[in-house]
Amino acid sequence: MYKVLPDLAPPQTALERLPEEWSAQLEAWGEPKYRGKQVFEWLHKKGVLDPAAMTNLPKSLRERLAQDLVIDAAIQVSSVHDSGDGTKKLLLATHDGRTSEAVLIPMPSAERGDLYAAEDPSGDDEAEAAPAVPVTECISTQIGCAMGCVFCASGLAGLKRHMSAGEIVGQVIQGRAHTAAGHRLRNVVFMGMGEPLHNYAAVARALTLLTHPEGIALSKRRVTISTSGLVPEIERLGRDFGGEVQLAVSLHAPTDAQRSEIMPINKKHPLPELMEALRRYPLPKRRRITIEYTLIRGFNASLSDAKKLAELLRGLPSKVNLIPLNRVEGNPLEPPSWDDVDAFQAVLRERGVANFVRRRKGDDIAAACGQLALRNEPKRIRVALPQLRD
């Protein structure tokens, strides 16, 4: 039996209604309750947002849906940018003229150790006669971002507004429609623009919709929520979803002082408080928290930093995703050399810390980690650069 959170925020648009909410609405119109499941399946399983195309519904109901409800795409693709490595960046337009971005990342079998592949040893993959190339979609949860991390382009214009649950789910519906032939959207990572847990109510409803068995039916273990460290919301996510949703934490520094230099959120929820919350997170067996760590030359990429990171993570079921800094226009920070990345990795490995380097995906179209940004918006946040240690 699929469980829905009892305190889930009410839906704001038609795309946000669950099957039982559709059934209640249609029953009030004098329609049979089972029509609710049919409408939900059209919207979510089939990605059909035009009532006129819902062919198993009576004409009178289709007309009522078109006239009385806003069955909207919530978000539209205004342009598509293709990378030489197969990555696609979708530029998204919202109803109020704002823009956001989502990224489709193909993950060939050789790359499935990457975080974007959302691999898990328990395995629930169904057999396929001709296995498709799995695709991960990186989606956004806010227009802009309020966190102000110094290495990330998403927050340079500040936070414009939260995205609705419909807009979040709409990115996945659009992502499936733009997935190439021979590919299949398998994983969703909440790692695009915005801090997902800052928009918790919409994200919780979006998670419920995306994983509903009558709809897109993503496995919870194939959904990853990334956070910069909002401790109360990490604890709420653990309670609400029982630890089944994969958790990734943007750590990016091995000490409290260093982290405060590059991530303002650390002043509100210092590193010791964050680490305590991660140790309490209700991980299922054989699951690990992903620690995202952007390597910045002269700041957090030394062998000493690697040793401190290994000590910080001691005893925490985790794997470290090392991300050589992706350059952002106007930001002078640089990635370390690949020799330094290899040396950092080796120190972690010697100390028993599982780790991998995130491969650059979509760097040529500014779709790599940290590069997603608002278009045509003035920069509002002045980045205070960290003290580099050459």
C-alpha positions as CSV (number, residue, x, y, z in Angstrom):
1,M,0.0,0.0,0.0
2,Y,1.5,3.4,-1.1
3,K,1.6,5.7,1.9
4,V,1.0,9.4,1.6
5,L,2.2,11.9,4.2
6,P,-0.8,12.9,6.4
7,D,0.4,16.5,6.6
8,L,1.2,17.0,2.9
9,A,0.6,20.5,1.8
10,P,-2.6,20.8,-0.3
11,P,-2.3,20.9,-4.1
12,Q,-2.2,24.2,-5.8
13,T,-2.8,23.1,-9.4
14,A,-4.2,20.1,-11.2
15,L,-0.8,18.7,-11.9
16,E,-0.2,18.5,-8.1
17,R,-3.3,16.3,-7.3
18,L,-2.8,12.7,-6.2
19,P,-5.3,10.0,-7.5
20,E,-7.4,10.2,-4.4
21,E,-7.6,14.0,-4.6
22,W,-8.6,13.7,-8.2
23,S,-11.3,11.1,-7.3
24,A,-12.7,13.5,-4.6
25,Q,-12.8,16.3,-7.1
26,L,-14.5,14.3,-9.9
27,E,-16.9,12.7,-7.5
28,A,-18.1,16.2,-6.5
29,W,-18.8,16.7,-10.2
30,G,-20.9,13.6,-10.3
31,E,-18.3,11.4,-12.0
32,P,-17.3,7.9,-10.9
33,K,-14.4,7.8,-8.5
34,Y,-12.3,5.6,-10.8
35,R,-12.0,8.5,-13.2
36,G,-9.6,10.1,-10.8
37,K,-7.0,7.4,-11.4
38,Q,-7.5,7.7,-15.1
39,V,-6.9,11.5,-15.1
40,F,-3.8,11.0,-12.8
41,E,-2.4,8.4,-15.2
42,W,-2.8,10.6,-18.2
43,L,-1.0,13.5,-16.5
44,H,1.8,11.6,-14.8
45,K,2.3,8.2,-16.3
46,K,1.7,9.3,-19.9
47,G,2.7,12.9,-19.6
48,V,-0.4,14.1,-21.5
49,L,-1.5,17.5,-20.3
50,D,-4.2,18.3,-22.9
51,P,-7.7,17.1,-21.8
52,A,-8.7,16.7,-25.4
53,A,-6.2,13.9,-25.8
54,M,-7.4,11.9,-22.8
55,T,-9.3,9.5,-25.0
56,N,-10.8,7.1,-22.4
57,L,-12.6,9.9,-20.7
58,P,-16.1,11.0,-21.9
59,K,-16.2,14.1,-24.0
60,S,-18.3,16.0,-21.4
61,L,-15.6,15.4,-18.8
62,R,-12.8,16.4,-21.1
63,E,-14.6,19.6,-21.8
64,R,-15.2,20.2,-18.1
65,L,-11.5,19.6,-17.4
66,A,-10.4,22.1,-20.1
67,Q,-13.0,24.7,-19.0
68,D,-12.9,24.5,-15.2
69,L,-9.4,23.4,-14.4
70,V,-6.0,24.6,-15.1
71,I,-4.3,21.4,-16.3
72,D,-1.1,23.2,-17.1
73,A,2.4,22.0,-18.1
74,A,3.5,24.2,-15.2
75,I,6.7,24.7,-17.0
76,Q,7.6,24.7,-20.7
77,V,10.9,24.0,-22.5
78,S,11.9,27.2,-24.3
79,S,15.2,25.9,-25.8
80,V,17.4,22.8,-25.7
81,H,21.2,22.9,-25.6
82,D,23.1,19.7,-26.6
83,S,26.6,18.9,-25.3
84,G,29.2,17.0,-27.2
85,D,29.1,14.3,-24.4
86,G,25.4,13.7,-24.9
87,T,24.2,15.9,-22.0
88,K,21.1,18.0,-22.7
89,K,20.3,21.2,-20.9
90,L,16.6,22.3,-21.0
91,L,16.0,26.0,-20.6
92,L,12.6,26.2,-18.9
93,A,10.0,29.0,-18.9
94,T,7.5,29.4,-16.1
95,H,4.1,31.0,-16.2
96,D,5.3,34.3,-14.8
97,G,8.1,34.8,-17.3
98,R,10.9,33.4,-15.1
99,T,13.5,30.9,-16.3
100,S,15.1,27.8,-14.8
101,E,17.2,24.9,-16.0
102,A,17.2,21.1,-15.9
103,V,19.8,18.7,-17.3
104,L,19.5,15.3,-18.8
105,I,22.6,13.2,-18.3
106,P,23.1,9.8,-20.1
107,M,24.9,7.3,-17.9
108,P,26.5,4.5,-19.9
109,S,27.3,1.3,-17.9
110,A,30.9,2.2,-17.6
111,E,29.9,5.3,-15.6
112,R,27.5,3.9,-13.1
113,G,29.8,4.4,-10.2
114,D,28.9,8.1,-10.5
115,L,26.4,9.7,-8.2
116,Y,24.2,10.6,-11.1
117,A,23.7,6.9,-11.7
118,A,22.1,6.4,-8.3
119,E,23.4,2.9,-8.1
120,D,22.4,0.8,-5.1
121,P,23.5,-2.8,-4.4
122,S,19.9,-3.9,-3.5
123,G,18.8,-3.6,-7.1
124,D,15.2,-3.5,-8.3
125,D,15.8,-3.2,-12.0
126,E,13.3,-4.9,-14.1
127,A,14.5,-7.1,-17.0
128,E,14.6,-5.4,-20.4
129,A,14.8,-7.2,-23.7
130,A,17.0,-4.4,-25.1
131,P,18.4,-2.4,-22.1
132,A,18.2,1.3,-22.7
133,V,20.9,3.7,-21.7
134,P,19.9,5.1,-18.3
135,V,19.5,8.8,-18.0
136,T,19.6,10.9,-14.9
137,E,17.7,14.2,-14.8
138,C,19.1,17.0,-12.6
139,I,16.1,19.2,-11.7
140,S,15.7,22.6,-10.0
141,T,13.5,23.5,-7.0
142,Q,13.8,27.3,-6.9
143,I,14.2,30.2,-9.2
144,G,17.6,31.3,-8.1
145,C,19.0,30.4,-4.7
146,A,19.4,32.1,-1.3
147,M,22.3,30.1,-0.1
148,G,25.1,32.2,-1.6
149,C,27.8,29.5,-1.9
150,V,30.9,31.1,-3.4
151,F,31.5,28.4,-6.0
152,C,28.0,28.2,-7.5
153,A,26.4,30.3,-10.2
154,S,22.8,29.5,-9.2
155,G,22.6,32.0,-6.4
156,L,24.4,35.0,-7.9
157,A,21.1,36.7,-8.7
158,G,19.6,35.8,-5.4
159,L,16.3,33.9,-4.7
160,K,13.4,35.0,-6.9
161,R,10.9,32.5,-5.7
162,H,10.2,28.9,-4.8
163,M,9.1,26.6,-7.5
164,S,5.7,24.8,-7.1
165,A,5.4,21.1,-6.8
166,G,3.8,21.2,-10.3
167,E,6.8,23.0,-11.7
168,I,9.2,20.5,-10.1
169,V,7.3,17.5,-11.4
170,G,6.8,19.2,-14.8
171,Q,10.5,19.2,-15.3
172,V,10.5,15.4,-15.1
173,I,7.5,15.2,-17.5
174,Q,9.4,17.4,-19.9
175,G,12.6,15.5,-19.3
176,R,11.0,12.2,-20.4
177,A,9.6,13.9,-23.5
178,H,13.1,15.1,-24.4
179,T,14.9,11.8,-23.6
180,A,16.6,10.5,-26.8
181,A,15.6,7.2,-28.5
182,G,17.4,4.3,-26.9
183,H,17.6,6.1,-23.6
184,R,15.4,5.9,-20.5
185,L,15.0,8.3,-17.7
186,R,15.8,6.3,-14.6
187,N,17.1,8.6,-11.9
188,V,16.2,12.1,-10.7
189,V,18.5,14.2,-8.6
190,F,17.4,17.4,-6.9
191,M,20.7,19.1,-7.6
192,G,19.8,21.9,-10.0
193,M,19.0,25.5,-9.1
194,G,18.0,26.2,-5.5
195,E,18.2,24.5,-2.1
196,P,15.6,21.7,-2.1
197,L,15.0,21.7,1.6
198,H,14.5,25.4,1.7
199,N,11.3,24.7,-0.4
200,Y,10.4,21.6,1.7
201,A,6.6,21.6,1.3
202,A,6.7,21.7,-2.5
203,V,9.6,19.2,-2.6
204,A,7.7,16.7,-0.3
205,R,4.6,16.8,-2.6
206,A,6.8,16.5,-5.7
207,L,8.5,13.4,-4.2
208,T,5.2,11.9,-3.4
209,L,4.0,12.5,-7.0
210,L,7.2,11.3,-8.7
211,T,7.3,8.0,-6.7
212,H,3.5,7.2,-6.9
213,P,3.0,3.8,-8.4
214,E,0.1,5.0,-10.6
215,G,2.3,7.8,-12.1
216,I,5.9,8.2,-13.0
217,A,6.6,5.5,-10.4
218,L,10.3,6.3,-9.6
219,S,11.8,4.1,-7.0
220,K,12.7,6.3,-3.9
221,R,16.2,4.9,-4.0
222,R,16.5,6.4,-7.5
223,V,15.7,9.9,-6.2
224,T,18.5,12.0,-4.5
225,I,17.9,15.1,-2.5
226,S,21.0,17.4,-2.2
227,T,21.2,19.9,0.6
228,S,23.7,22.5,1.7
229,G,22.9,21.6,5.3
230,L,19.5,22.7,6.6
231,V,19.6,20.6,9.7
232,P,15.9,20.7,10.8
233,E,14.7,19.8,7.3
234,I,17.2,17.0,7.0
235,E,15.7,15.5,10.1
236,R,12.2,16.1,8.7
237,L,13.1,14.4,5.4
238,G,14.3,11.4,7.4
239,R,11.1,11.2,9.4
240,D,8.7,11.8,6.5
241,F,10.3,9.3,4.0
242,G,12.0,6.9,6.4
243,G,15.5,7.5,5.0
244,E,14.4,5.8,1.7
245,V,15.1,8.9,-0.3
246,Q,18.8,9.2,-1.1
247,L,20.6,12.1,0.7
248,A,23.5,14.0,-0.7
249,V,25.1,16.8,1.4
250,S,27.1,19.7,0.0
251,L,30.0,19.6,2.5
252,H,32.9,21.2,0.5
253,A,35.2,21.8,3.4
254,P,36.7,19.6,6.2
255,T,36.6,22.1,9.0
256,D,34.0,24.5,10.4
257,A,36.1,27.6,9.8
258,Q,36.8,26.7,6.1
259,R,33.2,25.8,5.5
260,S,32.0,29.2,6.8
261,E,34.2,30.9,4.3
262,I,32.5,29.5,1.3
263,M,29.0,28.5,2.6
264,P,27.0,31.1,4.6
265,I,24.6,28.4,5.8
266,N,27.4,27.0,8.0
267,K,27.1,30.0,10.3
268,K,23.5,29.1,11.0
269,H,24.1,25.3,11.2
270,P,27.7,24.8,12.0
271,L,29.6,21.7,10.8
272,P,29.4,19.8,14.2
273,E,25.6,20.3,14.2
274,L,25.3,19.1,10.6
275,M,27.4,16.0,11.2
276,E,25.3,15.0,14.2
277,A,22.2,15.3,12.1
278,L,23.8,13.1,9.4
279,R,24.7,10.4,12.0
280,R,21.0,10.4,13.1
281,Y,19.6,10.1,9.5
282,P,17.7,6.8,9.3
283,L,19.6,5.1,6.6
284,P,18.3,1.7,5.4
285,K,20.8,-1.2,5.4
286,R,23.6,-0.9,2.8
287,R,22.8,2.7,2.0
288,R,25.2,5.6,2.4
289,I,25.0,9.3,2.5
290,T,26.8,11.0,-0.4
291,I,29.2,13.8,0.6
292,E,29.6,16.3,-2.2
293,Y,33.0,18.0,-2.1
294,T,34.0,20.6,-4.6
295,L,37.8,20.8,-4.9
296,I,39.1,24.4,-5.0
297,R,42.7,25.0,-5.8
298,G,44.6,26.6,-2.8
299,F,41.6,26.2,-0.4
300,N,40.4,22.7,0.4
301,A,42.3,20.4,-1.9
302,S,45.6,19.7,0.0
303,L,46.7,16.4,1.4
304,S,46.1,17.9,4.9
305,D,42.5,18.7,3.9
306,A,42.0,15.1,2.7
307,K,43.2,13.7,6.0
308,K,40.9,16.1,7.9
309,L,37.9,15.1,5.7
310,A,38.6,11.4,6.4
311,E,38.7,12.0,10.1
312,L,35.5,14.0,10.0
313,L,33.6,11.2,8.2
314,R,35.0,8.4,10.4
315,G,32.1,6.0,11.3
316,L,29.5,7.7,9.0
317,P,28.2,5.4,6.3
318,S,29.1,7.6,3.4
319,K,30.8,8.0,0.0
320,V,32.6,11.1,-1.1
321,N,31.8,12.6,-4.5
322,L,34.8,14.7,-5.4
323,I,34.0,17.5,-7.8
324,P,36.9,19.4,-9.4
325,L,35.5,23.0,-9.5
326,N,33.6,23.8,-12.6
327,R,34.5,27.4,-13.6
328,V,31.9,30.0,-13.4
329,E,32.1,33.2,-15.4
330,G,33.4,36.1,-13.4
331,N,34.6,33.9,-10.5
332,P,38.4,33.6,-10.2
333,L,38.4,30.4,-8.2
334,E,40.0,27.4,-10.0
335,P,40.1,23.6,-9.8
336,P,43.2,21.8,-8.7
337,S,45.4,19.9,-11.1
338,W,44.4,16.3,-11.9
339,D,47.5,15.2,-10.2
340,D,46.3,16.9,-7.0
341,V,42.9,15.3,-7.4
342,D,44.5,11.9,-7.7
343,A,46.6,12.5,-4.6
344,F,43.5,13.7,-2.7
345,Q,41.6,10.6,-3.7
346,A,44.5,8.4,-2.7
347,V,44.6,9.8,0.9
348,L,40.9,9.1,1.3
349,R,41.3,5.6,-0.1
350,E,44.2,4.8,2.2
351,R,41.9,5.8,5.1
352,G,39.0,3.6,4.0
353,V,36.8,6.4,2.7
354,A,34.8,5.4,-0.4
355,N,35.1,8.1,-3.1
356,F,34.8,8.8,-6.7
357,V,35.4,11.8,-9.0
358,R,32.3,13.2,-10.7
359,R,32.9,13.3,-14.4
360,R,32.3,16.6,-16.1
361,K,29.0,16.5,-17.9
362,G,27.8,19.3,-20.1
363,D,30.7,21.7,-19.2
364,D,30.7,23.0,-22.8
365,I,27.1,24.2,-22.4
366,A,27.4,25.5,-18.8
367,A,25.4,22.5,-17.5
368,A,27.9,21.0,-15.2
369,C,27.7,21.1,-11.4
370,G,27.6,24.7,-10.1
371,Q,27.1,26.2,-13.5
372,L,23.3,26.5,-13.7
373,A,22.3,30.1,-13.5
374,L,19.4,32.5,-14.0
375,R,19.4,34.0,-17.5
376,N,18.9,37.7,-18.0
377,E,19.0,38.5,-14.3
378,P,21.4,40.9,-12.7
379,K,23.8,39.6,-10.1
380,R,22.6,40.6,-6.7
381,I,25.0,38.7,-4.5
382,R,28.7,39.8,-4.3
383,V,30.7,36.7,-3.6
384,A,33.3,37.1,-0.8
385,L,36.1,34.9,-1.9
386,P,37.8,32.6,0.6
387,Q,41.3,33.1,1.8
388,L,43.4,30.9,-0.6
389,R,46.4,29.0,0.8
390,D,48.9,28.7,-2.0
